[in-house]
Amino acid sequence: MSAYTNEAKYVLQDLQSDPSNGLSTQEVEKRLSTYGYNKLHESKKKTLVQRFIEQFKDVMIIILLIAAAISFVVAFEEKSASAFFEPLLILFIVVLNAIVGVYQENKAEKSLEALQKMTTPQSRVIRDGKEQIIQTSDLVPGDIVKLEAGDFIPADCRLVEANALKSDESILTGESVPVDKKADAIIAENEPLGDRVNMVYSGCVLTNGTAIAVVTETGMQTEMGKIAGLLDGDDNQKTPLQERLAKLGTYLGIVALIICAIIFVMGIMDGMPILEIFMTAVSLAVSAIPEGLPVIVTVVLSIGVGRMAQRHAIVKRLPAVETLGSTSIICSDKTGTLTQNKMTLLKAYVDGQEIEDISDHNDEQVKKLLAYAILCSDASIYIDDEGKEVSVGDPTETSIIAAGRKNGMMQDDLATTYPRLAELPFDSDRKMMSTINQIDGKNIVIVKGAYDEMNLHMIHGDLGKAAEVVEAMSKEALRVIAVAYKEIDEIPTELTSEILENDLTFMGVVGMIDPPREEVKASVATCIKAGIKPIMITGDHVLTATVIASQLGIYKEGDLAISGQELIKMSDEELSDQLEKISVYARVSPEDKIRIVKAWQAKDKVVSMTGDGVNDAPSLKAADIGCAMGITGTDVAKSAADLILMDDNFATIVEAVREGRGIYNNIRRVVGYLLGTNIGEIAVVFFAMLLWRKTPLLSMQLLWINLATDSLPAIALGMEPIHEGVMNEKPRPKQEGIFANGLGVQVVLQGIMFGLLSLIAFKIGMDDGGLADGRTMAFIVLGLSQVHHAFSMRSHKSLFKIGPFTNKSLNKAAAVSIALMLIVIFIQPITTIFGLDHLSIHLYAMAWILSITPVIVLEIAKALGLAK
């Protein structure tokens, strides 16, 4: 029998579960072994062998393998042992490149998998009689889960209790309208999924209300699991930058192939051996085309994303990394992001009496106010197995509960003595929450919320004096929560705000403070220096928000602080005119947030927006960078976001922007380095053929240079430490290309310089000792100049200012690259096999001088402000 066809109590009996105590730890372990983890089966990953084979699918690699096969045939005909070296070397380099490619892809994938584990969804459950936060994957049938608006449903569940509950089931049913849910409904067998109103389903979203439910199915047994095959897709998300680079690689490839074809025809016309010129042309094409550029950029991105994770910023989408560097506006919530999220009750006002200190010995009036506020709260505080006090839920409510505990009032005891009969959950539009509790045999409606809203619904009490107290508290940056009540004869059949939250008697207010985070003030100063405008957007009172913003440096003399009501009255033109002056928005709605984001985007600004609630999801999506809170954020907010702040800290956003700028700069370095060296390889062969009808580098020499000097230094450049001045620069314009600020011209000029220096070396060597000496000189200069050039690409500042050897990764990569070059240059018989020759001391010295010339030229260009 299906869970939806039976009453909740019988479902609980079948699952041997208790809604008060949940399952025991021992029982959970048993069920995990029976049912497995609450996960959908992942698509089968490619094996290392499959990945290795895929490395050979590139057209250039296939051509190279064909060339190697032809070379093998020729070697067999010549019956010379030395003739086999070239095709064997080609195969060795191809296989080694494939291994490096697999390693790079695997490293990037592992980094992203580690990040995914850090964002694993969590669920609130009752186990061993206590409310706990666990990994959603650890849920088992029979677990009791607590749900609220904004949560993703973690598994298929039968509702036990439901209050004003609505679920968006469009992912399963296609129905866009949220479904009203009722725990006491009984549904006939085989009714459509959309009509099973007593169930909630894995992957769907609660849009309203709260619930307690028992898990009935997990993993592949859920409705989502049954259609999991339809959800499989390609998760390899390319960033716009990667796509642009892939296209660039294609264009460069076409140019390279044309040049290689010209070289081949020229060689044939001049009577060069067909195999030699064919192999040279193919090798040049393989080494000159930056086919590995998108992969290396992926590795650089994954390295950077890993560094962000260490700083508590989890990047969910790689394109966000590119956008971060352009961030010019950061719209931040106040509570928990700019402040410590450690609310502490300081003051209270009970109709007619001001209390300046909430302590452990307050009078009965204050205790009654606290008791009513606790009864109208959904948060909780418990002691975990390590004896640590753990707060679960809204910090405003936990501060009230903590104040009650100070006065000897335990939440569980109050809930038992004065049971909750019904509730109307809090929502951001009403800014109130209501419960009906049985107190001394009477049905008492308790309403808790923002004083400004509740003031419209209260008719009894000294409201004039209360307004004065609230304003005074707000000026001290206290958050003020009002409590009111009324008695009713019976519980209404329909719970609405109009019925419950009118004709109230004012009981009192409590004032609490959430002090600013100490590190945020420095982060705000960093933002301003970096040309980024920080803006506070909060649901708090405008006075409270302004005080905190002033303390942090967000709000300064001449700035404006406006409320949501004032914002509504402003036309789009008026908002645009005042936009740059407004630093604080208070009492705003989710719609207001979207309007603010779009107003800044209309000015071509890149906007970052923080949020934690289900109603924040639209603004998080609308922003260029949506930042969800990792601690207090709902599942919906995290799903809509590009970035998750694991510590809910504004300073982390600033660090993420800094990392984003650093990553983008590193990618520019990598692109500049690889393209510059590739252009150099094409230039030296092409112009040598034009001038002397001789190839300055044999195929194996080109391939060895490509192997020794490309990947390792490029990846090491991607690990360049972020330079100190990166946050002193203005944000990068939104549409700025990667070759902006003269980088494209610089890359071409650098490539020509490599080619020219190698040509000079080739000519000097030929004049001194013949063709072999010329090739040896060209080989040394082209290979070593590329390694030296990697150090110059580290910064547009002088190497001596940043420290020439402060990038330890590059030091190691350069050492390996130089070692690979020296093995071929000096160790016999490898030197001879590669078609090189031993040179005189003065030629080696000349080659070294030519190879460091790019560093000298670039240092001069930097001093003149020509290098970017």
N, C-alpha and C positions, 0 to 999 in steps of 0.2 A: 504494500500500500504506500502511495506517495505521501510525502510530508504535508503537502498542501491540502490533502483530503481529510486530514485529521486535526483534532484539537491540539493546541500547543502542549498541553500537559501530557498527552499520550505520546507525542513525538519525543518529549523529554524522557519519558519512561523507556521508550524503545532504545533511545541513545544512552540510557543510564547516566543522565546528567541532571545536575541540580542548578537552577538559575542563581541561587544565592552563593553557592560555594564553587561551582564549576567543576572541572575535572581535577584530579590529583596529578602531581608530577609523574608518579609511577604509571598511572593510567594513560597519560599522554604518550609516554615512551612506548607502551604496548601498542597503542593505536598508530603511532608513527611507523612502527615496524609492519603493521598490517596494511595501512592505507598509503603509506609513503608520504613524501612532502607535498605540500599544497602548491604545486607548480605545474605549469603546462609543459609538455614535452618540447624541448628546444629542437629546432631544425638541426639535422645532422651536420656537424662541422666537417670541413674538408680535412683530410689527413695530411700529414707532412709530405707524403709521397705525391698526393694530388696537387698540393701547392707547388711542389718542386717541378712537376711536369708542366704546370701552368706557366712557369717562368720561361718555357721554351715556345710559347705561343706567339711571342712578339715576331713581327715580320722580319725585323732586322736580324734577330737571332736565328731564325730559320734560314735566311740567306747566308748567314755566317756558317751555319752547319753544312749547307750545300757546298760552300766554298771549301770547307775543311774536307768534305768527302772527295771533291775534285782533287784537292792537294794530296790526299791519301792515294788516289789512283795514280797520280804523277809519280809519287814516291815509290810505289810498287814497280812502275815501269823503269825508274832510274836505278832501283835496287841499291839505294844508298841509305845507310842508317841515319845519316844527318838529315836527309830529306824528310824523314818522318817527324822530325822535331816540330816543324811548323804546324802541321795539322794536330799533333798531340797538344801543343801549346794552346792552340785555338780551343780545343775541347776542354782543356784544363781551365782556361779563363771563363769559358761559357758556363761550365759546371760551378766554378767558384762564384761567379756572379749570381747564378741561380740560388746557391746556398745563402749568399749575402741577402738576396731578395727575400727568400723565405724567412730568414732571421729577422729582417726589418719588419715584414708584415706581421710576424708572430709577436714581436715586441710591441708593436702598435696595438694589436688586438688584445694582448694581455693587459696593457695599460688601461684600455677602455673597459675591459671586463672587470678590472679592479674597481673602476669608478662606478660601474653599474651595481656592484655589490654594496658600495657605500650608500647608494640611494635605494636600497631594498625597502619596499613598503613595510610598515609596521601596523599592528592592530592592538586595540585595547581589549583585553580579555579578563575574565574572572577565573582564576585557577587557585587551588588550595585556599579558597575563601578570601582571596585578595585580588584587587584590581591590578593588572600588570600590563606592561607594554612588551609585546613580543614580535619577532619577525613573522610576517604574514605566511611565509613558507612553512612555519612550524605549526600552523593550525591543523586540527584534526576534527573529524565528525564528533559532535558532542560538546565542543568548546562553546562557552558562552561569551559572545562578543558584544561590546557596547559601541553603538554607532551614532553619529551626529551629522548634520548638514555639512557637505564638503568632503565626506569620506568616500573613497572607492570601496565598494563591497568586496571583502577579501575572499569570500567563498559563497556557495549557495547556502542560504540560511532560512530557517523557519522563524518568523517573528514571534517573540514571547510577549513583548510590550512595544507599543508604538505610539508616539505622540506627534500629531500633525505631520506625519511622515509622508514624504514624496520621493520617488526614485525615477531617475532618467534611465530608461531601459532601451534607448534608441539603438545602442550598439547590438542588441539582440533582436529587437522586434521591428526596428525602423520607425517606431512611433516617436515623434519628436516631443510630444506633450508628456511631462512627468506624470507618473502613475501614483494615485493616492493609495496608501498602504494601510491595512487594518489587521491587527494581530488576531482578533477574535473571529475573523471570517473563516468559513469552511467552503472549500471549492470542490466541485465535482471532478471525478477522475477524467483525465484526458482533455481538460479545458485548455485553451491556448495559453501559452506562457504569459502573454500580456494581461490575462484575466486572473492570474494567480496573485491576488492582492495581499495574501498573507505570507508571501515569500519575497526575499530580495536575492539578487543573483550576482555572482562574481563578475567583476569588471564594470558593473553599472555604478552610477553615482547618486548619492543621496543629495537632493537639492533642498530639502527642508526637513526640520524636525529631528527627533532623537528616537533611539530604539535600543532594545535588548533583544538579541536573537541567538538561536542555537544553530551551530554549523551542521548541515545535513550532508553536504557533498564537498569534496575538495579535489584539487588538481584536475586531471583529465575526466573525472566523473561529473564535473560541473557542466552546466549548460554551455558555458564558454569553452570548456574543454572539448565538448562534443563537436564544436565547429572550429577547433583550433587549427585544423589543416587549412581552413579558408583564410586564416589570419597570417599564415606564413608569408614572408616577403623578404625583399632584399633590404637589409639593415645597413648596408654599406653606404653611408650618407656622404656624398662629396660636397665640399664647401664650394662657394662660387669661385674662390681663388684657385682651388684645385682644378675646377672645370676650365677656367681661363688658361691655366698653365698647360693643361692637357691639349687644348686647342693650339696654344703657342708652340708646344712640342711638335704638333702635326705640321704646322706651317714651316717651322725650322727644318723638320724632316724632309719636307718637299724640296726646300732650298738646298739642303745638304745632298739629297739624291741627285738633283740637277747638276750640282757642282761635281759630284762623284762621277756622273755619267760623262760630263765634259772631260774630266781627268782621264777617264778610261779611254775615251775616243782619242784624246791627245796622245796617250801612251801608245795606243795601237798604231796611230799614224807615224809615230817616231820610231817604230820598230822595237819597242820594249817587249820583253816576254809577256805573252798574254796572261799566264797564270799570275805573274808578279804584279802586273798592273791591275788585274781583276781583284786579287786579294787585297791590294792596297786600297782600292776604291771601296770595296765592301767594308774593310776594317775602319776606314775613315768614316763611312756612313754610320757604323755601329757606335764608334766612339764620339762622333760629333752630334748625334741626335740625343737630346736629353730625355730618353724614354723613361728613365728612373726618377725624373723630377717630381711628378705627382706623388710617387711612393715615398720619396725622401721628405716631401712636405708633410705627408701624413705622419711620418715618424716624428718630425719636429713638432707638429701639432700635438701629438700624443704625449711627447715629453713635456711640453708646456702645460698641457691639461693636467698631467700628473703633478707638476709643481704647484698648480692652482689647488689641487686636491689637498696637498700638504698644508695649504693655507686656509683650508676649510671652505673653499669655493669649488663646488662640483659642477663642471660644465656638462650639460646634457646633450647639447648639439654643437658639433664642431664649428658650424658657421658663426656661432656666437663669439668665438675667439677672435675672428676677424673684426667683428663689429665692436668688441670691447675697446679696441684701440682708438676708436673714433668717438667714444662716449663724451658728450658735452653737457648733458643734463642728467643728474641723478635725483629722482623723486623718491624720497624715502619715508616710510612710515616711522613714527616716533617710538612707539612702545616696543621694547626689546631689541630694536635695531639701533636707534640712537641712544637708548637708555638701557639699564641693566636688566630690565624685566624681572626685578625683584621688588615687587610692590610691598610696601609696608604701611600699615595703617598708623597715622600719626594723630589725627584729630577726629572728633565727632561732634555732631549737634543733634541733641534729642529735644524735640519740640520745647523750646524755652530754655535749654541749658547747653552751654558750650563746654566741651571737654577738650582740653589742650594736650592731653597725653593718653594714648591707649596703652595701658600697662597690664599687669597681671592682677590688679586689684580694683577694677572699675566697679561702679555702683550698679544696682539692679536695673536701672533704666538703660544704661549702656549695654549691659549683658542681654537685655531683651531685644534691643535693636540689633545686636550682633547675631543673636539666635535666629531672628526672623530673616536676616540677610543670608545666613548659612542655610536655612531651610529652602531658600529660593536660589540655590546655587547647584551647578552640576559638576563642578570641579571636586577634587578630593586630594587628601594628603595621607600618605601611608609610610610606614617604616619598612624598608626592604630587608632582605636576608643579611645584609652587611651592617644593619643598624642605621642606615642612612635615610634621612627624611626625603621622600620623593613627592613632588607636587605634580599632579596630573590635571590638565585643563587650563582654563582661562586664569592668568595671573591676578587679575582683579579679584576673582572669586577666591583663589587660594590665599590671598592676603587677608581676606575676611575670615576664612576658616582658620588661618594661623593666629589671628587676633582672638578668635573664640577659644582656641586651644590654650592660649596664654591665660585666659580667664577660666580655665577648667571645663570648657564645654566642648565635648567631642562630637564630631559630625555624625558618627554612627549612632551615638546615644540619642541625639536630637531627632534623627530620622526615625528611630524606633519609637520614641515617646510621642512624637508629633508626625505621624506618617503622611507622606505625600499622596494625595488622592488623584490629582490630575495636574497637568502643566501646559503652559503655552510657551514654547521655546523662544529664546532671544533671537531676534534678527536685526540686521543692520538698518532696516528702514524704520522700525518702531523704536529701536534702541532701548527696549525693555524686555523683561522676562517675568512671567507670572507662574505661581504655583498655587494649588489649593491644598491646604494642610488641615488635618484634624487636630485642633488645639483646644484642650479642655472641653471636649465634646461638641465644639462648634466647627463649622466649615469656614476657614479663614483664607481669603485670597491675599497672597503676599506678592507685591509687585516691586521689582528692583530694576533700576536703570538710570539713564542720564537725567539729571534734574530738569534740564531745559525741556525735555519731552514730557516728563511726568508732571510737570507743573501745569500742563494743559488738562490733566485728567484728575487733579486733586481739588477737593472742595472744602476739606476740613483741615484745621491747623493754622499756625501763624506763618503763612506763606510769604508775607512781606519780610519778616525777620529772616526766614530761611533763605530768601533770595540774596539778602545782604551777606549772610554767612557763606553762601556758595561763592559769591563774587570775591570775598576776602580770601577764601581758601584757594580759589583759582589764581589769584594774583601771586600766591606763594608757590605756584606750580604744582598744587595738589590736584589729583584727580578726584572728583566728587561723585559719589554714588548715592542716590536717594532710595529710601525704602518707604513704602506706603502699604496700606492694607484696607480690607473691608470684610464684613461678615456677610455670608450668603446662606440662604435656607437650604438649597440643594444644588448639586453639581449640574450645570447646564448640559443638555444633550449635545450641544455644539459649542466648542470652545473657541471663542473669537475675542479679538482685542476690544471690540465694541461692548461686549458683555462683561468681560472680566476687568478691563483696565479703565473703568470710569467710576465717578463718584467715590474716589479714594480718600482715605484719611492719611495725612502726612504723619509719618512716624519720626523720621530723622535722616541725617546724611552722615556719611563717613568720608573723611579725606585721607587720601593715601598718596605716596610719592614713589616714583620710579626714577631714581637719580640717573643723570647722564653717565654713559660709559666714559671712563677716564681717557681711553685712547681715541675716542671719536673727535674730540676737539682738534687734535693734531691732524687727523685724517681730513677733516673739513678744511683746515688750512692748506693741506696738500692739494685738495681738489681745486681750491681757488687759485693756487699757484699754477696748477696744470691747465687752467682755462676751463674748468668744469664748474658749473653752477649747481650747488646742492640745494634742494628744495624739500621742505618738510610738508608731508601730506598726512593728516591724521584725523581721526574721528573725535579727538579731544576738544575741549573748550578752547576757543581762540586765545584767551588770555594765558591759559596753561601752556599751550603750544608755543606762544611767543616768548614766554619766559625761558623755556628749555632751549628754543632756537637761538635766543640771545646768548645764553650761557655757552653754547657750542660754536658760535660764530656764524651760524647760518643766517640769522636775522641781524641786520645792521641798521644804523641810523639812515633814514631815507627809504628803507625797504617798506613793503606793504605786507600786512597779514590780513587775510580775508576769510570769511566763513562761507560755507556751502550756499547759504541763502543769498549772500552778496554775489557769489559767483553765478547763481542762476539768473539774477537780474541783469547781468552783464551780457551785452551782445557779443558775437564773435569778434567784431571789429574792436570793441572796447577791451575785450580780453587780450587781443593781439597787441594793442597799444600799451597795456599795463603789464604785460606778461613778464618782461625782464625785471620789473621792480618787485614782483610778488615773490616772497621767499617762504611764506607760510600759508597753507590752506588748512582750515580747521572745519570740523563737522561736515566733511564731504561725503558724498554718496559714491558708489562704484561708477555711476554714469559720469560724475564730475571728474573722476580720475582719467577716464578715457578722453574726455574733452580737453583736459590739461595736456595729456600726451600728444594728442593730435594738433593742438595749438602750437606746441614746440616743434613738432615734425613739419608743420607748415612753414616754419622758419628754417627748414633744412638742418635741424639739429638731431643728433642721435641721442635718444632718450632711454635711460634705464629706469625701471619702475620696480619697487618692492611690493610684496603682498603676501598674505598668509591665508586669507579666507576664500571660500568658494566664490563670493561675489567679486573677488579681486582677479579672478581668472581672465575676464575680458580685457582688463587693462594690462595684465601681464602679457597677453597675446598681442595687444595693440602696440606695446612698447617695442623698441628695437632690441632691448635686452630686458627680459622679464626675470626678476630675481625673487624666488620663493624662499620662505623661511624654512630651514631644515628641522627646527625644533617645534615651532608652533604652527607651521604651515599645514594646511589640509592637503589631502591627496590630489584634489582637483587643482589647487594652486601649483603644486609641484609638477603636475602633468603639463600645465600650460606654460611653465617657466622654461627659460633657456639656461638658467643658472640657479643652483640651490646653495644657499648660505647655511652651512651646517651649524654655525654658531649664532645665526640671526644677528650678525654684527655689521654695522655700517662700515667699519674699518675694513672688513673683508671685501666689500664691494670695491673700495678704493684700491686694495691690494690686487683684486682681480683685474681692474682697469690697468694697473701698472704692469701686471703680468701679460695682459692682452697686448699692450703696446710693445713690450719686450719681445713677445712671440712674433708679432707682425714684423718688427725690425729684423729679427733673426731669419724669418722667411725671406725677406728682401735680401739679406746677406747671402743666403743659400742660393737663391735664384741668380743673383748677380755673379756669384762665384762660378756656378756651373755653366751658365750661358757664356760668360767671358772666356772660360777655358775651352769650351766647345768651339766658339768662334775662332779662337787662336789655333786650334788643331786644323780646322778647315783652311784658315788663311795660309798657314805655312806650307801645306801640301799644294794648294791651288796655285799660289804665286810662284813656288819653286818650279812647278810644272810649266807655268807660263814663261818664266825667265830662262830656265836651264833645261827644260824637258827631262828633268830627273826628279825622282821622288825622294824627298829628304828623309822619309821615315818608312820603313817596311811595315807590312801588316802586323807582324808580331810585336814590333816596337810600339806602334800606335795602341794596340790592344793592352799592352803592359802599362803604358802611361795611363790609359783609361782606368785600368784596374787599380793602379797604385795611388792615383791622385784625385779620384772623383768622390766616391761615396763616403769614405771615412772622414776626410776634412770637411765635407759638406754637412754631414750629420753633426760633427763637432761644432761647426759654426752655429747650428741650430740650438746648441746647448750653451751658447754664449751668455754669461751672467748679464742681468739687466743693468745697464749703466745708470749711474746715480742721477744724471740729468734728465732721465726719460719723463719725469713728471714735472719738469720745468717747461716742457714744450706745450704748445697749444694742441687741441685735439685734431686729429687727421680729418680732413673733409670727407664727408660721407661717400662721395663718388670718386675719390682719388684712386687712381690706378697704382699698381705695384711699381710701375716704372716712372712714377711721378718724380718731380724735383731733379730731373736730369739723370736718373739712374739708367734709363734705357740708352741714352747717348754714351754715358760712362761705360756701360758694359761693352758696347760696340768698340769704343776706343781702346778699352783694355784688351779685348780680343785681338784687335789689330796690332796692339803693342806686343802681345805674346808672339803673334805670327812674325812680326818684323824682327824681333830679337832672335827668334829661332832661325829665321832666314840669314841673318847676319852670322850667327854661329855656324850654320851650314856652309856658307860661303868661305868663312875663315878656315874651317876644317878641311874643306875640299882643296883650297889653295895650298894648305900646309902639307897634307898627306894623302889626298885622294878622297874618293867617294865614301869609303868606310869611315874615315876620320870626320868627314862632314856630317854623316848621319849620327855618329857618336856625339858630336857637339850639339846637333839639333835635338837629339834625344835627351841629353843632360839638361839643356836650357829649357826646353818645353816642359819637361817633367818637374824639375826643381822650381822653376818660376811659378808654376801653379801651386805648389806646396807653400812657397814663400808668400804668394798672393793671398792665401787663406788668412794669414795674420793681418794683412792690410785691410781685408774686408770686415774685420771685427767691428770697426767703428769709423765714423766720419771724422773722429778726433784722432790726433796723433797717437801712435802706438805708445810713445813714451809718456803720454798723459794717463792712459788707461792701464799701462803696464803691459809690456809685450808678451809676457808669458803667464798672465793671470787666468786664461782659459785652460785649465788643466786637461780637459777633454781634447782640445785642439793640440796641445803639446804632445799627448800620446798618439793622436792620429797622425800628426806630422812625423813623429819619430818612426812609426810603422811605414808610412809612405816613403820616407827617405831611405829607410832600410831596404825596402823592396827595390828602389831605384839603384842603390849602391850594390846590391847583390848582382844585378845584371851588368852594371858598369865595370866592376872590378874582379868578380870571381870567375876564373876559368874552370871548365870550358863554356860556362853559360854565356860569357861575353861574346865568344866566337859564334856560338849557336844563334845568338840574337842578331848576328851580322854587325856587331860593334867592334871597335878596335881600342887598344890601350893608347892613350895620348901622352904627349910630353907634359911636363909640369906646367909650362906656361899656357898650354891650351886648356888644361883643367882649371887653372886660375881664371883664364878668360871666360870660360863657360860659367864658373861660379859667379863672377862679377855680372855677367849678362843676366843670370837667373835671379839675382837680387835687385836688378835695375827696376822692376815694377814696384818694389817696396819703396825705393828711393823716390821714384816719380810720383807715387801716390802720396808720400809724406809731404812732398813739395806742393802737390795739388791741395792737400788738406790745409797746409799753412796758408795758401792763397784763397781758401774757401771755395775751391772748385769741386771738391769731392763731396758727395752726399751719402 
